[in-house]
Amino acid sequence: MMKVKETINSLIAGIDGFSGISYKVHVDFFRNTFSVFEWRNKDYTLPFTTLEPKSIGSMEDFKREIYLMKIWEWEPFYQKEEGIILDGKYWSIRLNTKAKIYDCEGMECFPPEWERFCQAVEKLTGIPFR
């Protein structure tokens, strides 16, 4: 059995594409519910993601992935060292646990587990999260 450091209540994650698509997902682990929002920059003319019925993943599997990634140990801020970034992806995660709230964010720089995190969100929600 995995020893758990934190009891997770909720997770809010967002990706803001300054010149494209932005996403926000809110997962409530007590109610076993989630909501996902997608919005587009006014200059981005492609159609929205089709909201056809898709397979939605398991809340238990998602929760297990979050515990394995130990987001509470991620750095608070990820940023590339070189220059000022005027366009790109900004991301943020707020992990609300029984003991504490953990915030982490980044601009065109990601923690090592970022790809795994995105895949877990996509598997849970059935829509892209990139």
DSSP file (Angstrom, degrees, kcal/mol; ACC not computed):
  #  RESIDUE AA STRUCTURE BP1 BP2  ACC     N-H-->O    O-->H-N    N-H-->O    O-->H-N    TCO  KAPPA ALPHA  PHI   PSI    X-CA   Y-CA   Z-CA
    1    1 A M              0   0    0      0, 0.0     2,-0.3     0, 0.0     0, 0.0   0.000 360.0 360.0 360.0 135.7    0.0    0.0    0.0
    2    2 A M        -     0   0    0      1,-0.1     2,-0.6     2,-0.0     0, 0.0  -0.547 360.0-129.9 -74.3 131.8    1.3    3.4   -0.9
    3    3 A K        -     0   0    0     -2,-0.3     2,-0.5     2,-0.0    -1,-0.1  -0.749  26.0-148.0 -82.0 123.6    2.0    5.8    2.0
    4    4 A V        -     0   0    0     -2,-0.6     3,-0.1     1,-0.1    63,-0.0  -0.804  18.2-169.0-101.7 130.5    0.2    9.0    1.2
    5    5 A K  S    S+     0   0    0     -2,-0.5     2,-0.3     1,-0.1    -1,-0.1   0.850  74.0  29.7 -80.7 -37.3    1.6   12.3    2.4
    6    6 A E        -     0   0    0     61,-0.1     2,-0.6    92,-0.0    -1,-0.1  -0.904  66.9-135.4-127.8 149.2   -1.4   14.5    1.5
    7    7 A T        -     0   0    0     -2,-0.3    91,-2.4    -3,-0.1     2,-0.4  -0.938  31.5-141.2-101.6 115.9   -5.2   14.0    1.2
    8    8 A I  E     +A   97   0A   0     -2,-0.6    89,-0.3    89,-0.2     3,-0.1  -0.646  27.4 172.8 -85.4 126.5   -6.3   15.7   -2.0
    9    9 A N  E     -     0   0A   0     87,-3.2    20,-2.2    -2,-0.4    21,-0.7   0.846  65.1 -15.9 -93.2 -47.7   -9.6   17.6   -2.0
   10   10 A S  E     -AB  96  28A   0     86,-1.8    86,-2.6    18,-0.2     2,-0.4  -0.978  50.2-149.2-155.7 164.4   -9.5   19.3   -5.4
   11   11 A L  E     -AB  95  27A   0     16,-2.2    16,-3.2    -2,-0.3     2,-0.4  -0.996   6.8-172.1-141.0 133.1   -7.3   20.2   -8.3
   12   12 A I  E     +AB  94  26A   0     82,-2.4    82,-3.0    -2,-0.4     2,-0.4  -0.996  13.6 175.2-124.7 126.3   -7.6   23.1  -10.7
   13   13 A A  E     -AB  93  25A   0     12,-2.5    12,-2.9    -2,-0.4     2,-0.3  -0.987   3.5-178.4-133.6 142.6   -5.3   23.2  -13.7
   14   14 A G  E     -AB  92  24A   0     78,-2.6    78,-2.2    -2,-0.4     2,-0.4  -0.988  16.5-162.9-140.8 150.4   -5.1   25.6  -16.6
   15   15 A I  E     -AB  91  23A   0      8,-2.5     8,-2.6    -2,-0.3     2,-0.6  -0.993  11.9-163.2-129.1 123.6   -3.2   26.2  -19.8
   16   16 A D  E     -AB  90  22A   0     74,-3.6    74,-2.2    -2,-0.4     2,-0.8  -0.925   3.1-166.6-111.2 112.0   -3.4   29.6  -21.4
   17   17 A G  E >   -A   89   0A   0     -2,-0.6     3,-1.9     4,-0.6    72,-0.2  -0.863  10.8-155.1 -94.5 107.0   -2.3   29.7  -25.1
   18   18 A F  T 3  S+     0   0    0     70,-1.6    -1,-0.2    -2,-0.8    71,-0.1   0.774  92.4  25.9 -58.3 -28.9   -1.9   33.4  -25.7
   19   19 A S  T 3  S+     0   0    0     69,-0.3    -1,-0.3     2,-0.1     2,-0.1   0.130 132.8  16.0-119.9  21.7   -2.5   33.0  -29.4
   20   20 A G  S <  S-     0   0    0     -3,-1.9    21,-2.0     1,-0.1     2,-0.3  -0.318 103.6  -9.1-152.3-125.9   -4.5   29.9  -29.5
   21   21 A I  E     - C   0  40A   0     19,-0.2    -4,-0.6    -2,-0.1     2,-0.3  -0.688  47.2-163.9 -97.5 144.0   -6.6   27.6  -27.3
   22   22 A S  E     -BC  16  39A   0     17,-2.8    17,-2.3    -2,-0.3     2,-0.3  -0.951   6.2-168.0-124.7 149.5   -6.8   27.8  -23.5
   23   23 A Y  E     -BC  15  38A   0     -8,-2.6    -8,-2.5    -2,-0.3     2,-0.3  -0.958   9.7-173.7-134.5 151.1   -8.2   25.1  -21.1
   24   24 A K  E     -BC  14  37A   0     13,-2.0    13,-2.9    -2,-0.3     2,-0.4  -0.976   5.5-172.3-142.8 135.5   -9.2   24.9  -17.5
   25   25 A V  E     -BC  13  36A   0    -12,-2.9   -12,-2.5    -2,-0.3     2,-0.5  -0.987   4.8-166.1-127.2 137.8  -10.1   21.7  -15.6
   26   26 A H  E     -BC  12  35A   0      9,-2.5     9,-2.1    -2,-0.4     2,-0.5  -0.989   6.5-169.5-124.0 122.3  -11.5   21.6  -12.1
   27   27 A V  E     -BC  11  34A   0    -16,-3.2   -16,-2.2    -2,-0.5     2,-0.7  -0.956   6.9-163.9-116.7 124.0  -11.6   18.2  -10.3
   28   28 A D  E  >> -BC  10  33A   0      5,-2.9     5,-1.8    -2,-0.5     4,-0.9  -0.919   2.0-171.2-106.9 109.4  -13.5   17.7   -7.1
   29   29 A F  T  45S+     0   0    0    -20,-2.2   -19,-0.2    -2,-0.7    -1,-0.1   0.732  82.5  55.0 -77.4 -21.4  -12.3   14.5   -5.4
   30   30 A F  T  45S+     0   0    0    -21,-0.7    -1,-0.2     1,-0.2   -20,-0.1   0.895 118.1  33.4 -75.3 -40.3  -15.0   14.5   -2.7
   31   31 A R  T  45S-     0   0    0      2,-0.1    -2,-0.2     0, 0.0    -1,-0.2   0.548 103.5-130.4 -89.8  -7.9  -17.9   14.7   -5.1
   32   32 A N  T  <5 +     0   0    0     -4,-0.9     2,-0.3     1,-0.2    -3,-0.2   0.927  65.8 124.5  55.7  47.2  -16.1   12.6   -7.8
   33   33 A T  E   < -C   28   0A   0     -5,-1.8    -5,-2.9    26,-0.1     2,-0.3  -0.901  39.2-171.9-131.5 160.8  -16.8   15.3  -10.4
   34   34 A F  E     -C   27   0A   0     -2,-0.3     2,-0.3    -7,-0.2    -7,-0.2  -0.987   6.9-159.1-147.0 157.5  -14.9   17.4  -12.9
   35   35 A S  E     -C   26   0A   0     -9,-2.1    -9,-2.5    -2,-0.3     2,-0.4  -0.987   7.4-161.1-134.9 148.6  -15.6   20.3  -15.3
   36   36 A V  E     -C   25   0A   0     -2,-0.3     2,-0.4   -11,-0.2   -11,-0.2  -0.990   2.6-167.5-132.1 136.9  -13.6   21.4  -18.3
   37   37 A F  E     -C   24   0A   0    -13,-2.9   -13,-2.0    -2,-0.4     2,-0.4  -0.965   2.2-173.0-123.1 141.8  -13.6   24.7  -20.1
   38   38 A E  E     +C   23   0A   0     -2,-0.4     2,-0.3   -15,-0.2   -15,-0.2  -1.000   9.4 171.7-131.3 134.0  -12.1   25.5  -23.5
   39   39 A W  E     -C   22   0A   0    -17,-2.3   -17,-2.8    -2,-0.4     2,-0.3  -0.972  18.4-138.2-141.6 160.1  -11.9   28.9  -25.0
   40   40 A R  E     -C   21   0A   0     -2,-0.3   -19,-0.2   -19,-0.2     2,-0.1  -0.865  22.0-111.2-120.6 147.0  -10.2   30.5  -28.0
   41   41 A N    >   -     0   0    0    -21,-2.0     3,-2.2    -2,-0.3   -22,-0.1  -0.485  39.3-113.8 -65.8 145.5   -8.3   33.6  -28.7
   42   42 A K  T 3  S+     0   0    0      1,-0.3    -1,-0.1    -2,-0.1   -23,-0.1   0.758 117.1  53.1 -58.9 -24.1  -10.4   35.9  -31.0
   43   43 A D  T 3  S+     0   0    0    -23,-0.1     2,-0.8     1,-0.0    -1,-0.3   0.565  86.1  93.1 -86.8  -7.8   -7.8   35.5  -33.8
   44   44 A Y    <   +     0   0    0     -3,-2.2   -24,-0.1   -24,-0.2    -4,-0.0  -0.770  52.9 179.2 -90.1 108.5   -7.9   31.7  -33.6
   45   45 A T        +     0   0    0     -2,-0.8    -1,-0.1     2,-0.0     3,-0.1   0.505  38.1 111.4 -96.7  -5.4  -10.5   30.7  -36.2
   46   46 A L  S    S-     0   0    0      1,-0.1    -2,-0.0     0, 0.0    -6,-0.0  -0.344  77.0 -96.5 -66.6 152.9  -10.5   26.9  -36.0
   47   47 A P        -     0   0    0      0, 0.0    -1,-0.1     0, 0.0     3,-0.1  -0.231  44.3 -93.3 -68.5 159.5  -13.8   25.4  -34.6
   48   48 A F        -     0   0    0      1,-0.2     2,-0.1    -3,-0.1     3,-0.1  -0.211  55.0 -78.6 -64.0 160.7  -14.1   24.4  -31.0
   49   49 A T        -     0   0    0      1,-0.1     2,-0.2    79,-0.1    -1,-0.2  -0.417  56.3-109.3 -57.2 132.5  -13.3   20.8  -29.9
   50   50 A T        -     0   0    0      1,-0.1     2,-0.4    -3,-0.1    -1,-0.1  -0.497  21.1-146.6 -68.7 133.3  -16.4   18.8  -30.8
   51   51 A L        +     0   0    0     -2,-0.2    -1,-0.1    -3,-0.1     3,-0.1  -0.266  43.1 148.6 -98.3  47.7  -18.2   17.8  -27.7
   52   52 A E        -     0   0    0     -2,-0.4     2,-0.1     1,-0.1    -3,-0.0  -0.411  65.2 -76.2 -72.6 156.2  -19.4   14.5  -29.0
   53   53 A P        +     0   0    0      0, 0.0     2,-0.3     0, 0.0    -1,-0.1  -0.356  63.2 175.5 -56.4 125.8  -19.7   11.7  -26.5
   54   54 A K        -     0   0    0     71,-0.1     2,-0.4    -2,-0.1    73,-0.1  -0.854  39.8 -86.8-127.3 163.7  -16.3   10.4  -25.7
   55   55 A S        -     0   0    0     -2,-0.3     2,-0.4    71,-0.1     0, 0.0  -0.595  41.6-151.7 -75.8 129.7  -15.1    7.9  -23.2
   56   56 A I        -     0   0    0     -2,-0.4    68,-0.2     1,-0.1    69,-0.2  -0.836  14.9-128.0-102.6 138.0  -14.5    9.5  -19.8
   57   57 A G        -     0   0    0     67,-1.1     2,-0.4    66,-0.9    67,-0.1  -0.029  30.3 -79.9 -79.8-176.7  -11.9    8.0  -17.6
   58   58 A S     >  -     0   0    0      1,-0.1     4,-2.1     2,-0.0     5,-0.1  -0.683  20.9-146.7 -89.1 132.8  -12.0    6.8  -14.0
   59   59 A M  H  > S+     0   0    0     -2,-0.4     4,-2.7     1,-0.2     5,-0.2   0.871 103.2  54.5 -63.0 -36.9  -11.7    9.3  -11.1
   60   60 A E  H  > S+     0   0    0      2,-0.2     4,-2.3     1,-0.2    -1,-0.2   0.915 108.1  47.7 -64.8 -42.4   -9.9    6.7   -9.1
   61   61 A D  H  > S+     0   0    0      2,-0.2     4,-2.2     1,-0.2    -1,-0.2   0.914 113.2  48.8 -63.8 -42.0   -7.3    6.2  -11.8
   62   62 A F  H  X S+     0   0    0     -4,-2.1     4,-2.4     2,-0.2    -2,-0.2   0.929 111.1  49.4 -63.3 -45.4   -6.8    9.9  -12.1
   63   63 A K  H  X S+     0   0    0     -4,-2.7     4,-2.4     1,-0.2    -1,-0.2   0.905 109.6  52.0 -61.0 -42.3   -6.4   10.3   -8.4
   64   64 A R  H  X S+     0   0    0     -4,-2.3     4,-2.2     1,-0.2    -1,-0.2   0.915 109.6  49.9 -60.6 -43.6   -3.9    7.5   -8.3
   65   65 A E  H  X S+     0   0    0     -4,-2.2     4,-2.0     2,-0.2    -2,-0.2   0.912 109.1  51.7 -61.4 -43.3   -1.9    9.2  -11.0
   66   66 A I  H  X>S+     0   0    0     -4,-2.4     4,-1.0     1,-0.2     5,-0.8   0.919 110.4  48.5 -61.9 -43.4   -1.9   12.5   -9.2
   67   67 A Y  H ><5S+     0   0    0     -4,-2.4     3,-0.6     1,-0.2    -1,-0.2   0.908 110.6  51.1 -62.5 -40.8   -0.6   10.8   -6.0
   68   68 A L  H 3<5S+     0   0    0     -4,-2.2    -1,-0.2     1,-0.2    -2,-0.2   0.832 108.2  52.2 -66.4 -31.5    2.1    9.1   -8.0
   69   69 A M  H 3<5S-     0   0    0     -4,-2.0    -1,-0.2    -5,-0.2    -2,-0.2   0.674  94.3-148.2 -78.6 -17.1    3.2   12.4   -9.5
   70   70 A K  T X<5 -     0   0    0     -4,-1.0     3,-2.5    -3,-0.6     4,-0.3   0.932  20.6-178.6  49.3  57.1    3.5   14.1   -6.1
   71   71 A I  G > <S+     0   0    0     -5,-0.8     3,-2.0     1,-0.3    -1,-0.1   0.799  74.1  71.3 -57.3 -29.4    2.5   17.5   -7.4
   72   72 A W  G 3  S+     0   0    0      1,-0.3    -1,-0.3    30,-0.0    -2,-0.1   0.639  96.8  52.6 -63.4 -12.1    3.0   18.9   -3.9
   73   73 A E  G <  S+     0   0    0     -3,-2.5    -1,-0.3    -4,-0.1    -2,-0.2   0.451  86.0 110.3 -99.9  -2.4    6.7   18.4   -4.4
   74   74 A W  S <  S-     0   0    0     -3,-2.0    29,-0.1    -4,-0.3    -4,-0.0  -0.326  80.2 -96.2 -69.1 154.9    6.8   20.4   -7.7
   75   75 A E        -     0   0    0      1,-0.1    30,-0.2    29,-0.0    -1,-0.1  -0.347  27.4-124.8 -65.5 151.5    8.6   23.7   -7.8
   76   76 A P  S    S+     0   0    0      0, 0.0    29,-1.5     0, 0.0     2,-0.4   0.811  92.2  24.1 -68.9 -28.2    6.3   26.8   -7.4
   77   77 A F  E     -d  105   0A   0     27,-0.2     2,-0.5     2,-0.0    29,-0.2  -0.992  60.0-167.8-145.6 133.9    7.5   28.4  -10.6
   78   78 A Y  E     +d  106   0A   0     27,-2.2    29,-1.9    -2,-0.4     2,-0.3  -0.981  23.2 153.5-120.2 124.3    9.1   27.1  -13.8
   79   79 A Q  E     -d  107   0A   0     -2,-0.5    29,-0.1    27,-0.2     2,-0.1  -0.992  42.9-112.8-151.0 142.5   10.6   29.5  -16.3
   80   80 A K        -     0   0    0     27,-0.8     5,-0.1    -2,-0.3    29,-0.1  -0.433  25.3-132.8 -70.7 150.5   13.3   29.4  -18.9
   81   81 A E  S    S+     0   0    0     -2,-0.1     2,-0.5     3,-0.0    -1,-0.1   0.815  77.3  88.6 -75.2 -31.8   16.4   31.4  -18.2
   82   82 A E  S    S-     0   0    0      2,-0.0    -2,-0.1     0, 0.0    -1,-0.0  -0.589  90.7 -56.1 -83.9 122.9   16.8   33.2  -21.5
   83   83 A G  S    S-     0   0    0     -2,-0.5     2,-0.4     1,-0.0    -3,-0.0   0.288  78.8 -44.0  58.0-170.6   15.0   36.5  -22.2
   84   84 A I        -     0   0    0      2,-0.0     2,-0.6     0, 0.0    -1,-0.0  -0.820  47.8-142.6 -99.5 134.7   11.4   37.6  -22.0
   85   85 A I        +     0   0    0     -2,-0.4     3,-0.1     1,-0.1    -2,-0.0  -0.878  21.9 173.6-100.8 120.8    8.7   35.4  -23.5
   86   86 A L        +     0   0    0     -2,-0.6     2,-0.3     1,-0.2    -1,-0.1   0.603  69.2  27.0-100.7 -15.3    5.9   37.3  -25.2
   87   87 A D  S    S+     0   0    0      2,-0.1     2,-0.3   -68,-0.0    -1,-0.2  -0.988  84.5  75.0-144.9 149.1    4.0   34.4  -26.7
   88   88 A G  S    S-     0   0    0     -2,-0.3   -70,-1.6    -3,-0.1     2,-0.5  -0.981  77.6 -36.8 147.2-157.9    3.7   30.8  -25.7
   89   89 A K  E     -A   17   0A   0     -2,-0.3    19,-2.5   -72,-0.2     2,-0.4  -0.902  39.1-168.9-110.6 128.6    1.9   28.6  -23.1
   90   90 A Y  E     -AE  16 107A   0    -74,-2.2   -74,-3.6    -2,-0.5     2,-0.3  -0.941  15.4-176.2-107.0 135.1    1.4   29.6  -19.5
   91   91 A W  E     -AE  15 106A   0     15,-2.3    15,-2.1    -2,-0.4     2,-0.3  -0.924   7.8-176.9-130.9 156.9    0.1   26.9  -17.2
   92   92 A S  E     -AE  14 105A   0    -78,-2.2   -78,-2.6    -2,-0.3     2,-0.4  -0.994   8.1-165.7-151.6 150.3   -0.9   26.7  -13.6
   93   93 A I  E     -AE  13 104A   0     11,-2.9    11,-2.2    -2,-0.3     2,-0.5  -0.999   1.6-168.4-136.2 133.7   -2.0   24.0  -11.1
   94   94 A R  E     -AE  12 103A   0    -82,-3.0   -82,-2.4    -2,-0.4     2,-0.6  -0.980   8.1-169.2-120.8 116.9   -3.7   24.5   -7.7
   95   95 A L  E     -AE  11 102A   0      7,-3.0     7,-3.0    -2,-0.5     2,-0.7  -0.928   5.3-160.2-109.4 114.7   -3.8   21.4   -5.6
   96   96 A N  E     +AE  10 101A   0    -86,-2.6   -87,-3.2    -2,-0.6   -86,-1.8  -0.856  17.4 175.2-100.1 113.8   -6.0   21.8   -2.5
   97   97 A T  E     -A    8   0A   0      3,-2.9   -89,-0.2    -2,-0.7   -91,-0.0  -0.600  46.7-101.1-110.1 174.0   -5.2   19.2    0.1
   98   98 A K  S    S+     0   0    0    -91,-2.4   -90,-0.1    -2,-0.2     3,-0.1   0.855 121.8  32.6 -61.2 -34.7   -6.5   18.7    3.6
   99   99 A A  S    S-     0   0    0      1,-0.2     2,-0.3   -92,-0.2    -1,-0.2   0.771 127.2  -6.1 -94.4 -29.7   -3.4   20.3    5.1
  100  100 A K        -     0   0    0     -5,-0.0    -3,-2.9     2,-0.0     2,-0.5  -0.981  58.1-112.1-162.6 162.0   -2.3   22.9    2.5
  101  101 A I  E     - E   0  96A   0     -2,-0.3     2,-0.5    -5,-0.2    -5,-0.2  -0.943  29.5-159.0-106.8 129.3   -2.9   24.5   -0.9
  102  102 A Y  E     - E   0  95A   0     -7,-3.0    -7,-3.0    -2,-0.5     2,-0.4  -0.937   7.9-172.4-111.5 125.3    0.0   24.0   -3.4
  103  103 A D  E     + E   0  94A   0     -2,-0.5     2,-0.3    -9,-0.2    -9,-0.2  -0.950   9.2 167.0-115.7 135.7    0.3   26.3   -6.3
  104  104 A C  E     + E   0  93A   0    -11,-2.2   -11,-2.9    -2,-0.4     2,-0.3  -0.990   4.3 166.0-143.9 151.1    2.7   25.8   -9.2
  105  105 A E  E     -dE  77  92A   0    -29,-1.5   -27,-2.2    -2,-0.3     2,-0.3  -0.957   8.5-172.4-155.6 167.2    3.0   27.5  -12.6
  106  106 A G  E     -dE  78  91A   0    -15,-2.1   -15,-2.3    -2,-0.3     2,-0.4  -0.993  21.7-136.8-163.5 163.9    5.2   28.0  -15.5
  107  107 A M  E    S-dE  79  90A   0    -29,-1.9   -27,-0.8    -2,-0.3   -17,-0.2  -0.930  88.7 -32.7-130.6 105.5    5.8   29.8  -18.8
  108  108 A E  S    S+     0   0    0    -19,-2.5     2,-0.3    -2,-0.4   -29,-0.1   0.738 122.2  93.1  54.9  24.9    7.1   27.7  -21.7
  109  109 A C        -     0   0    0    -31,-0.3   -31,-0.2   -20,-0.2    -1,-0.1  -0.977  58.0-169.3-146.5 134.1    8.9   25.6  -19.1
  110  110 A F        -     0   0    0     -2,-0.3   -31,-0.1    -4,-0.1     5,-0.0  -0.890  25.4-106.2-131.4 151.8    7.4   22.4  -17.5
  111  111 A P    >   -     0   0    0      0, 0.0     3,-2.1     0, 0.0     4,-0.3  -0.339  44.5-103.5 -68.3 159.9    8.1   20.0  -14.6
  112  112 A P  T 3  S+     0   0    0      0, 0.0     3,-0.4     0, 0.0     4,-0.2   0.799 121.7  51.0 -56.2 -30.3    9.4   16.5  -15.6
  113  113 A E  T 3> S+     0   0    0      1,-0.2     4,-2.4     2,-0.1     5,-0.2   0.333  78.7 105.6 -89.7   7.8    6.0   15.0  -15.0
  114  114 A W  H <> S+     0   0    0     -3,-2.1     4,-2.7     1,-0.2     5,-0.2   0.908  78.3  48.4 -58.6 -47.7    4.1   17.5  -17.2
  115  115 A E  H  > S+     0   0    0     -3,-0.4     4,-2.3    -4,-0.3    -1,-0.2   0.905 112.8  49.2 -60.3 -41.8    3.5   15.2  -20.1
  116  116 A R  H  > S+     0   0    0     -4,-0.2     4,-2.1     2,-0.2    -1,-0.2   0.889 110.5  51.4 -63.6 -40.1    2.2   12.5  -17.8
  117  117 A F  H  X S+     0   0    0     -4,-2.4     4,-2.3     2,-0.2    -2,-0.2   0.942 109.9  48.6 -62.2 -48.5   -0.1   15.0  -16.1
  118  118 A C  H  X S+     0   0    0     -4,-2.7     4,-2.6     1,-0.2    -2,-0.2   0.902 111.0  50.6 -59.1 -42.6   -1.6   16.2  -19.4
  119  119 A Q  H  X S+     0   0    0     -4,-2.3     4,-2.4    -5,-0.2    -1,-0.2   0.891 109.2  51.3 -63.4 -39.4   -2.2   12.6  -20.5
  120  120 A A  H  X S+     0   0    0     -4,-2.1     4,-2.1     2,-0.2    -2,-0.2   0.912 111.3  47.3 -64.6 -42.4   -3.9   11.8  -17.1
  121  121 A V  H  X S+     0   0    0     -4,-2.3     4,-2.9     2,-0.2     5,-0.3   0.926 113.1  49.0 -63.8 -44.9   -6.2   14.9  -17.6
  122  122 A E  H  X S+     0   0    0     -4,-2.6     4,-2.5     1,-0.2    -2,-0.2   0.892 110.6  50.2 -62.5 -40.0   -7.0   13.9  -21.2
  123  123 A K  H  < S+     0   0    0     -4,-2.4   -66,-0.9    -5,-0.2    -1,-0.2   0.898 114.9  44.3 -65.4 -39.9   -7.8   10.3  -20.1
  124  124 A L  H  < S+     0   0    0     -4,-2.1   -67,-1.1   -68,-0.2    -2,-0.2   0.947 124.5  31.2 -68.2 -49.1  -10.1   11.5  -17.4
  125  125 A T  H  < S-     0   0    0     -4,-2.9    -2,-0.2     2,-0.2    -3,-0.2   0.741  92.8-132.7 -88.4 -25.1  -11.9   14.2  -19.4
  126  126 A G  S  < S+     0   0    0     -4,-2.5    -4,-0.1    -5,-0.3    -3,-0.1   0.556  74.8  94.9  81.2   8.0  -11.9   12.8  -22.9
  127  127 A I  S    S-     0   0    0     -6,-0.3    -1,-0.3    -5,-0.2    -2,-0.2  -0.906  84.7 -85.9-127.9 159.7  -10.7   16.1  -24.4
  128  128 A P        -     0   0    0      0, 0.0     2,-0.2     0, 0.0   -79,-0.1  -0.260  33.4-175.4 -60.7 147.1   -7.3   17.5  -25.3
  129  129 A F              0   0    0      1,-0.1    -7,-0.2   -11,-0.1    -8,-0.1  -0.684 360.0 360.0-142.6  84.0   -5.3   19.3  -22.6
  130  130 A R              0   0    0     -2,-0.2    -1,-0.1  -115,-0.1   -12,-0.0   0.325 360.0 360.0-138.5 360.0   -2.1   20.6  -24.2
